Amino acid sequence: MADDTSYHDAAAQSEPAADEAASFAKGAADRMREAGEQARTAFQDRVAEPVRRAGEVLREGGQKVAQNNQAIGLKIIEQAESNAHQVFAAMRKAAQANDVSSVMQIQGDFLREQATRSMTQAREIGELIAQFGRDAVITLRGGGGQG
């Protein structure tokens, strides 16, 4: 029985040490949990959120590129249609001409007008592309709602 008593005495004496060790372990676990939360928050704020925002900007940019390509395509078709109408109008005039000098005059006028039209059309496409470039810069700088 003496062994029983000494066992109980030893257990009673070691209980505060066990409580202290448990308290220390709990404190360490709490600190680790807190450090983990801080790391998660820092990762979220400094990595995940900027990556998400960059993804949104790229998605918006991709949509804008598609819209811009469509606008340029439609503008080119509109210009081609206008050019075709001008060609047929000149051919009609030439077909109605009374002599060769009138045909030459009609042809010369058409070529001058077509050269002017081509420069104007190239300028229009260039202005569209420049505007799209300005819009892209605004989008990349984070002002996607503007413009």
CORFEN-V232154 format. One line per field, one symbol per residue. ss: DSSP state (@ for helix, = for strand, . for the rest). Layout:
BEGIN
ss=???
END
This chain:
BEGIN
ss=.@@@@@@@@@@@@@@@@@@@@@@@@@@@@@@@@@@@@@@@@@@@@@@@@@@@@@@@@@@@@@@@@@@@@@@@@@@@@@@@@@@@@@@@@@@@@@@@...@@@@@@@@@@@@@@@@@@@@@@@@@@@@@@@@@@@@@@@@@.......
END
